[in-house]
Amino acid sequence: MQLEQISGIGPKMLENLAKLGINSFEELITYYPYKYLVLRPNSIYSLENGGVLVGKIDSIARVVYIKKNLNYLTFRVNSNNNLVKIIIFNRAFLKSKLKIGSDITLIGKYDKQKNTFTASDIRFYKLTKTLIEPKYHLNSGIKNNNFLKIINNALVQNFDLVDYIPVYLSKTYNFLDKKNAVKIMHKPLTSASLKQAKLRLIYEELFVFTFKINYLKFKNTINSSSLKRDIDCEQIKSFIDQLPFALTSDQTTAVEEIINDFNSKKRMNRLILGDVGSGKTIVAFIALYANYLNSYQAAMMAPTEILAKQHYEAINNIFSNYNIKTALLIGSLTKKEKVKIKSDILNNKIDILIGTHAILSEDLEFKNLGLVITDEQHRFGVNQRSCLQNKGQKPDVLYMSATPIPRTYALSLYGDMDTSLIKTKPKGRKPVKTIVKKNAEIKDVLHQVLEQLKMGHQIYIVAPTIDQNSNELENVNQLKEKFNKAFNNIVKIGVLHGKQQPSLKEQIMLDFKNKKYNILISTTVIEVGIDVENATMIIIFNAERFGLATLHQLRGRVGRNSFDSFCYLISDQNPERLKVLESSNDGFYISEQDFKLRGEGDLFGTLQSGDMNFKIANLQRDYKILIQAKKDSLEFLKNNIESNFKNEKIYSNIISKMDLID
């Protein structure tokens, strides 16, 4: 069924749904609520911590204007013979609906001392029984009630869903059928049925995810014979000795592990997991050099053009004294430039290709691919990584990630890979001093900003939002105004955020790197892959809005030099959690704390991609389910390998979803 056939979906709604990543019927009905509002009538005296107040309107409502864009409605409600003053902000437009004697249901908190109920929402009906109301992450073009109506219209249609759980496992765990579970997610009648539906759908997601990992491990085992190599360790040593810096002990160990992989008869499938600024990239470059010595081509894929260009420049600098031919393939190139690069790759005129997703294009063929490196690998899905690997006969595979994650979590995610950890930082780099400050102490921070600017250094400023969508959150445009005012418009300030065109973002970042801006105000788009050695301070506003792992990643944008560097976390909330960053620069320790406090979601940023884009599962909350699903998927795989899955439709369903059949 097409989305256009569902009542309530017109051209404008189609556009808004597409912005949410909803382009099909299945994507619509599996767009699950992020939370549920459980509404049940309560006594007024039990609402000090929040709840539902039911009653009748007892007075005429009046509007009080505080300032521009801020007002509140106030009126009285009679709830079980208790007269209560109601206040609700920015709802002036509802005044005409508030008629004396009408039934009303209010959600909010009660102040017993003032006999005032501050409402966050109003319903124009009398709630008589417990109601479970789904809440969805939506854009400004769709209201929750409208979306729920569309979902309900979709759920009454005749539809089928592919079930990825083997029948015997569904029976073992007494799972609900998938169609029923999906319906309950959107229209739960009881908390118990909602719990059953969630469990079934969470298990399915984790079963498919762990099956992919186990299947890849199986494929790597049967296709494990490696390319023939003869690594000259003396040449590798000579290359390392000529570097302008000494390798750390962790970097040296990682290089040795990679060379051992090259020399073994087994195809390399290794992850370099490094802390921010630990020097993973030079290890990858040494692997590229070793691959070049054996006359094989290599491909290195990065998630953004900024990072791809940065790698390209660094590679050309490192290999400037060697006859190594490199090329950069990114989406912004002209068609003519892309055709030339693809021709040179096919004709073995390029030794190392660096690029973004553009490398995955079907018409790109390598003559002699020996090594594939994927940077920030969690930002690519299994299908994308596999697509790149399949461009060669049996290329060795190296992944890199600058996102330190807890060890138990890493074993679950990367069970099909060998792992090299890089924790130690290169010599000469000082730890970033991190300080938590309240908004009232911002003058102290501005004084430090001035000191850094006087020394000719540059500063990052991070806001949680682009536009004003809350009275409590800073946004990039507000901060630019404030900092221009603070420094009398004499400081050059750039603004960077995700809504800008890629070419503009590239130019702004390049201008900052070339010191055309003293201050760069940005959202978290600077989190990964930006290296400006002259930047010595980062200020993060509303720091409580970010996970510790994300804050650590952002902090890693400074301290990439021998200067004293600083990170200021501006927040009036949750100071104890933020103090973890004051006490430690160890990304692995911080990720453990973040994992305990927030779950896996923030480990990879708020916009996840690839296999980490779970619709309902949460790897920290559902860790026990993950372990069981991994065990079950491995058992399922082993039991069906010999019969080549001839009797199992589940296998073909999952594999078709993975797009991994050669």
ZAMARGU-4260 file (C-alpha; in steps of 0.2 Angstrom, whole numbers, plus 5000, padded with zeros to 4 digits):
<rodrens>
0) 5000/5000/5000 | 5006/5018/4996 | 5006/5031/5009 | 4995/5042/4998 | 4981/5029/4999
5) 4980/5032/5018 | 4967/5045/5024 | 4975/5060/5031 | 4990/5060/5020 | 4991/5073/5006
10) 5006/5081/4997 | 5011/5092/5011 | 5010/5078/5024 | 5020/5067/5012 | 5034/5080/5012
15) 5034/5081/5031 | 5034/5062/5033 | 5049/5061/5021 | 5058/5073/5033 | 5056/5060/5047
20) 5063/5046/5035 | 5045/5039/5032 | 5043/5035/5014 | 5033/5018/5014 | 5019/5010/5023
25) 5030/4999/5033 | 5041/5014/5038 | 5025/5023/5044 | 5018/5009/5055 | 5035/5005/5062
30) 5039/5023/5067 | 5036/5019/5086 | 5032/5032/5100 | 5047/5037/5110 | 5037/5038/5126
35) 5020/5035/5133 | 5009/5047/5143 | 5000/5037/5156 | 4984/5047/5161 | 4974/5042/5176
40) 4963/5053/5187 | 4972/5058/5203 | 4967/5067/5219 | 4973/5085/5220 | 4984/5081/5235
45) 4994/5068/5226 | 4999/5079/5211 | 5014/5088/5219 | 5026/5078/5208 | 5015/5079/5193
50) 5000/5070/5187 | 4982/5073/5180 | 4969/5084/5187 | 4951/5082/5182 | 4937/5094/5185
55) 4925/5108/5179 | 4930/5125/5174 | 4923/5137/5188 | 4928/5154/5182 | 4931/5165/5166
60) 4949/5163/5159 | 4960/5178/5157 | 4976/5180/5148 | 4991/5189/5157 | 5005/5195/5145
65) 5022/5195/5153 | 5033/5200/5138 | 5033/5197/5119 | 5031/5179/5115 | 5027/5175/5133
70) 5010/5174/5141 | 4999/5163/5152 | 4981/5158/5154 | 4974/5158/5172 | 4957/5152/5178
75) 4949/5141/5192 | 4944/5123/5191 | 4933/5113/5203 | 4940/5096/5206 | 4930/5086/5219
80) 4924/5102/5228 | 4942/5108/5228 | 4944/5125/5220 | 4961/5126/5212 | 4970/5140/5202
85) 4976/5135/5185 | 4991/5142/5176 | 4996/5137/5158 | 5009/5146/5148 | 5008/5152/5130
90) 4990/5145/5127 | 4981/5162/5125 | 4973/5155/5109 | 4963/5143/5120 | 4954/5156/5130
95) 4937/5155/5120 | 4936/5136/5123 | 4937/5138/5142 | 4919/5140/5146 | 4912/5139/5164
100) 4904/5122/5168 | 4914/5113/5155 | 4923/5097/5159 | 4942/5098/5158 | 4957/5087/5161
105) 4974/5095/5165 | 4992/5088/5165 | 5005/5096/5176 | 5010/5099/5194 | 5001/5105/5210
110) 5009/5118/5222 | 5000/5114/5239 | 5006/5130/5247 | 4999/5142/5233 | 4985/5130/5229
115) 4990/5132/5211 | 4991/5119/5197 | 5004/5123/5183 | 4998/5114/5168 | 5008/5108/5153
120) 4993/5102/5143 | 4974/5103/5142 | 4961/5091/5136 | 4943/5096/5134 | 4935/5081/5141
125) 4933/5072/5157 | 4945/5058/5160 | 4936/5043/5168 | 4949/5029/5166 | 4967/5026/5163
130) 4973/5031/5146 | 4990/5027/5138 | 4994/5040/5125 | 5008/5038/5113 | 5021/5052/5110
135) 5031/5053/5094 | 5047/5063/5089 | 5039/5074/5075 | 5044/5089/5065 | 5035/5106/5065
140) 5024/5101/5051 | 5015/5087/5060 | 5006/5087/5077 | 5005/5072/5088 | 4986/5070/5087
145) 4987/5071/5068 | 5000/5059/5067 | 4991/5047/5078 | 4975/5048/5067 | 4986/5044/5052
150) 4993/5029/5061 | 4976/5023/5066 | 4970/5025/5048 | 4985/5014/5042 | 4982/5001/5055
155) 4965/4997/5050 | 4971/4992/5032 | 4975/4974/5027 | 4994/4973/5028 | 5007/4960/5031
160) 5024/4962/5039 | 5039/4951/5037 | 5043/4941/5053 | 5062/4939/5056 | 5061/4928/5071
165) 5062/4909/5068 | 5045/4900/5072 | 5053/4889/5085 | 5060/4904/5095 | 5043/4913/5094
170) 5035/4898/5102 | 5049/4896/5115 | 5047/4914/5121 | 5028/4914/5118 | 5030/4930/5108
175) 5015/4940/5101 | 5013/4939/5082 | 5022/4954/5074 | 5007/4963/5067 | 4998/4963/5084
180) 5013/4969/5093 | 5015/4984/5080 | 4997/4988/5083 | 4999/4988/5102 | 5014/4999/5101
185) 5002/5013/5094 | 4986/5009/5103 | 4991/5001/5120 | 4976/4997/5131 | 4986/4991/5146
190) 5004/4992/5152 | 5005/4973/5152 | 5001/4971/5134 | 5013/4986/5129 | 5027/4977/5139
195) 5024/4961/5129 | 5024/4970/5112 | 5040/4980/5116 | 5049/4964/5121 | 5044/4955/5105
200) 5049/4970/5094 | 5065/4973/5104 | 5070/4955/5103 | 5067/4955/5084 | 5078/4970/5081
205) 5092/4963/5091 | 5091/4945/5084 | 5093/4953/5066 | 5107/4964/5072 | 5117/4950/5080
210) 5113/4938/5066 | 5122/4950/5054 | 5137/4950/5066 | 5137/4931/5067 | 5134/4929/5048
215) 5148/4941/5044 | 5160/4931/5056 | 5154/4915/5047 | 5158/4923/5030 | 5175/4929/5036
220) 5179/4912/5042 | 5175/4903/5025 | 5183/4917/5015 | 5197/4920/5027 | 5212/4916/5015
225) 5221/4932/5012 | 5230/4940/4998 | 5248/4935/4995 | 5259/4947/5004 | 5278/4949/5008
230) 5280/4963/5020 | 5297/4970/5022 | 5298/4975/5040 | 5314/4985/5037 | 5305/4997/5025
235) 5291/4999/5037 | 5303/5003/5051 | 5312/5015/5040 | 5296/5024/5036 | 5291/5025/5054
240) 5308/5032/5059 | 5306/5046/5046 | 5290/5052/5054 | 5291/5069/5062 | 5286/5061/5079
245) 5288/5045/5088 | 5274/5032/5090 | 5266/5029/5106 | 5267/5011/5114 | 5248/5008/5109
250) 5251/5014/5091 | 5267/5003/5089 | 5257/4988/5096 | 5243/4992/5083 | 5255/4993/5069
255) 5263/4976/5074 | 5245/4968/5075 | 5241/4974/5057 | 5258/4968/5050 | 5255/4951/5058
260) 5238/4951/5050 | 5246/4955/5033 | 5258/4941/5035 | 5246/4928/5041 | 5236/4917/5029
265) 5220/4924/5037 | 5211/4939/5029 | 5212/4954/5041 | 5196/4960/5049 | 5202/4973/5062
270) 5195/4987/5071 | 5206/5001/5078 | 5197/5008/5093 | 5205/5024/5099 | 5202/5038/5111
275) 5200/5056/5104 | 5217/5062/5098 | 5226/5046/5101 | 5233/5045/5084 | 5223/5031/5075
280) 5225/5039/5058 | 5244/5038/5057 | 5242/5019/5061 | 5230/5018/5046 | 5243/5027/5035
285) 5256/5015/5040 | 5244/5001/5035 | 5242/5010/5018 | 5261/5011/5015 | 5263/4992/5019
290) 5249/4988/5007 | 5257/4999/4994 | 5274/4990/4996 | 5265/4974/4990 | 5258/4984/4974
295) 5240/4983/4980 | 5228/4997/4979 | 5219/5004/4994 | 5202/5013/4998 | 5199/5024/5013
300) 5181/5029/5016 | 5176/5044/5028 | 5158/5049/5033 | 5160/5067/5028 | 5169/5078/5014
305) 5178/5088/5028 | 5185/5072/5035 | 5189/5064/5018 | 5198/5080/5013 | 5208/5081/5029
310) 5214/5063/5026 | 5218/5067/5008 | 5229/5082/5013 | 5237/5072/5027 | 5241/5057/5016
315) 5249/5068/5003 | 5259/5077/5016 | 5265/5060/5024 | 5269/5052/5007 | 5277/5068/4999
320) 5294/5059/4997 | 5286/5043/4990 | 5280/5039/4973 | 5263/5035/4979 | 5248/5041/4968
325) 5233/5047/4977 | 5215/5053/4973 | 5200/5061/4982 | 5183/5055/4976 | 5169/5065/4984
330) 5151/5070/4979 | 5155/5088/4976 | 5167/5084/4961 | 5161/5087/4943 | 5155/5073/4933
335) 5171/5074/4922 | 5182/5074/4937 | 5173/5058/4944 | 5174/5049/4927 | 5193/5053/4926
340) 5196/5046/4944 | 5186/5030/4940 | 5196/5027/4924 | 5212/5029/4933 | 5207/5017/4947
345) 5202/5004/4934 | 5218/5006/4925 | 5229/5005/4941 | 5235/5023/4940 | 5230/5027/4958
350) 5237/5018/4973 | 5226/5026/4987 | 5209/5032/4984 | 5201/5043/4998 | 5183/5047/4998
355) 5165/5048/5005 | 5150/5037/5000 | 5155/5042/4982 | 5167/5027/4983 | 5152/5015/4984
360) 5145/5020/4967 | 5142/5004/4956 | 5152/5010/4942 | 5168/5011/4952 | 5180/4996/4949
365) 5197/4993/4956 | 5211/4984/4946 | 5219/4977/4961 | 5211/4981/4978 | 5221/4975/4993
370) 5215/4985/5008 | 5199/4994/5013 | 5199/5006/5028 | 5183/5013/5035 | 5185/5028/5046
375) 5171/5032/5059 | 5165/5015/5054 | 5149/5015/5065 | 5142/5029/5053 | 5141/5016/5039
380) 5129/5002/5039 | 5134/4983/5036 | 5128/4985/5018 | 5139/5000/5014 | 5155/4992/5022
385) 5152/4976/5013 | 5149/4985/4996 | 5166/4993/4997 | 5174/4976/5002 | 5166/4967/4988
390) 5175/4979/4975 | 5190/4968/4978 | 5193/4949/4977 | 5199/4947/4996 | 5204/4964/5002
395) 5210/4966/5020 | 5198/4976/5030 | 5203/4989/5043 | 5190/4999/5053 | 5193/5015/5063
400) 5182/5023/5077 | 5186/5038/5088 | 5171/5033/5099 | 5178/5024/5114 | 5164/5012/5120
405) 5163/5000/5135 | 5172/4984/5133 | 5157/4973/5135 | 5147/4983/5123 | 5162/4982/5110
410) 5162/4963/5112 | 5144/4963/5107 | 5145/4975/5093 | 5161/4970/5085 | 5162/4951/5090
415) 5167/4947/5071 | 5182/4958/5072 | 5199/4958/5080 | 5202/4974/5090 | 5217/4986/5093
420) 5215/4998/5107 | 5224/5015/5107 | 5223/5024/5123 | 5239/5033/5126 | 5240/5051/5118
425) 5255/5057/5108 | 5269/5065/5117 | 5268/5084/5119 | 5249/5085/5120 | 5243/5092/5137
430) 5226/5086/5144 | 5212/5098/5141 | 5207/5106/5157 | 5188/5105/5159 | 5178/5117/5170
435) 5159/5116/5174 | 5152/5134/5175 | 5134/5140/5179 | 5126/5153/5167 | 5128/5166/5181
440) 5147/5164/5180 | 5148/5167/5161 | 5158/5183/5164 | 5173/5173/5171 | 5172/5162/5155
445) 5172/5178/5144 | 5187/5184/5153 | 5196/5168/5148 | 5190/5170/5130 | 5198/5187/5129
450) 5215/5180/5136 | 5215/5166/5122 | 5211/5179/5109 | 5225/5190/5114 | 5237/5175/5112
455) 5230/5173/5094 | 5221/5157/5098 | 5204/5152/5091 | 5189/5146/5100 | 5174/5134/5097
460) 5157/5138/5104 | 5144/5124/5104 | 5125/5127/5105 | 5112/5113/5106 | 5100/5120/5093
465) 5101/5130/5077 | 5085/5140/5079 | 5075/5146/5094 | 5064/5132/5099 | 5064/5134/5118
470) 5066/5148/5131 | 5079/5138/5140 | 5091/5132/5126 | 5104/5143/5118 | 5105/5143/5099
475) 5119/5147/5087 | 5111/5163/5081 | 5108/5170/5099 | 5125/5166/5104 | 5133/5175/5089
480) 5123/5191/5094 | 5128/5189/5112 | 5147/5186/5108 | 5147/5201/5096 | 5139/5212/5109
485) 5152/5206/5122 | 5167/5210/5111 | 5159/5225/5103 | 5159/5217/5086 | 5178/5217/5084
490) 5180/5198/5084 | 5177/5189/5068 | 5164/5175/5071 | 5158/5161/5060 | 5142/5151/5062
495) 5141/5132/5057 | 5127/5120/5057 | 5119/5105/5049 | 5105/5115/5039 | 5119/5124/5028
500) 5123/5117/5011 | 5138/5106/5011 | 5149/5118/5001 | 5145/5132/5013 | 5150/5121/5028
505) 5166/5116/5019 | 5170/5134/5016 | 5166/5140/5034 | 5177/5126/5041 | 5191/5130/5029
510) 5190/5149/5034 | 5191/5144/5052 | 5206/5133/5049 | 5214/5147/5039 | 5211/5159/5054
515) 5198/5170/5045 | 5187/5168/5060 | 5193/5170/5079 | 5177/5161/5085 | 5167/5147/5077
520) 5149/5145/5084 | 5142/5128/5079 | 5131/5114/5083 | 5138/5096/5086 | 5143/5095/5067
525) 5161/5098/5073 | 5160/5083/5084 | 5171/5072/5073 | 5185/5075/5060 | 5189/5093/5062
530) 5207/5097/5066 | 5212/5115/5070 | 5228/5115/5080 | 5227/5134/5084 | 5210/5131/5093
535) 5213/5130/5112 | 5196/5133/5120 | 5179/5126/5117 | 5163/5132/5127 | 5148/5121/5127
540) 5131/5129/5132 | 5117/5118/5139 | 5130/5105/5142 | 5117/5094/5152 | 5108/5091/5135
545) 5123/5080/5129 | 5129/5063/5134 | 5146/5062/5142 | 5153/5053/5127 | 5147/5067/5115
550) 5155/5080/5127 | 5171/5071/5127 | 5171/5070/5108 | 5168/5089/5107 | 5182/5092/5119
555) 5193/5083/5108 | 5192/5097/5095 | 5205/5106/5106 | 5221/5101/5114 | 5228/5095/5097
560) 5244/5105/5100 | 5256/5109/5114 | 5246/5124/5121 | 5236/5124/5137 | 5218/5120/5131
565) 5202/5122/5140 | 5184/5116/5139 | 5170/5125/5148 | 5154/5116/5151 | 5140/5129/5154
570) 5125/5122/5163 | 5114/5125/5178 | 5108/5107/5179 | 5116/5090/5184 | 5133/5096/5189
575) 5138/5080/5197 | 5137/5071/5180 | 5147/5084/5171 | 5160/5083/5184 | 5165/5066/5177
580) 5173/5076/5163 | 5182/5088/5175 | 5190/5073/5183 | 5195/5063/5168 | 5201/5064/5150
585) 5200/5045/5148 | 5187/5042/5134 | 5185/5024/5139 | 5181/5028/5157 | 5169/5042/5152
590) 5160/5030/5140 | 5157/5018/5154 | 5150/5031/5165 | 5139/5038/5150 | 5133/5020/5147
595) 5127/5018/5165 | 5119/5035/5165 | 5111/5037/5148 | 5112/5021/5138 | 5120/5018/5121
600) 5110/5031/5111 | 5122/5045/5114 | 5138/5035/5112 | 5136/5037/5093 | 5128/5054/5093
605) 5109/5059/5092 | 5109/5055/5073 | 5114/5037/5072 | 5116/5028/5056 | 5119/5011/5048
610) 5115/4996/5060 | 5114/5007/5075 | 5098/5015/5070 | 5087/5005/5080 | 5068/5009/5080
615) 5065/5002/5097 | 5080/4993/5105 | 5091/5002/5117 | 5107/4992/5120 | 5111/4998/5138
620) 5093/4995/5144 | 5091/4979/5133 | 5108/4972/5136 | 5102/4955/5143 | 5090/4953/5128
625) 5105/4957/5116 | 5115/4944/5124 | 5101/4931/5122 | 5097/4936/5105 | 5116/4935/5100
630) 5116/4917/5107 | 5100/4912/5098 | 5105/4919/5082 | 5122/4910/5083 | 5113/4894/5087
635) 5101/4897/5072 | 5115/4900/5060 | 5125/4885/5065 | 5110/4873/5064 | 5106/4879/5047
640) 5123/4881/5039 | 5124/4862/5033 | 5107/4863/5025 | 5111/4880/5017 | 5095/4887/5025
645) 5084/4878/5013 | 5070/4875/5026 | 5071/4893/5033 | 5063/4908/5025 | 5069/4918/5040
650) 5087/4917/5033 | 5083/4923/5015 | 5072/4937/5023 | 5087/4943/5034 | 5100/4941/5020
655) 5089/4950/5008 | 5088/4964/5021 | 5107/4964/5022 | 5110/4964/5004 | 5125/4953/5007
660) 5123/4939/4994 | 5138/4939/4982
</rodrens>
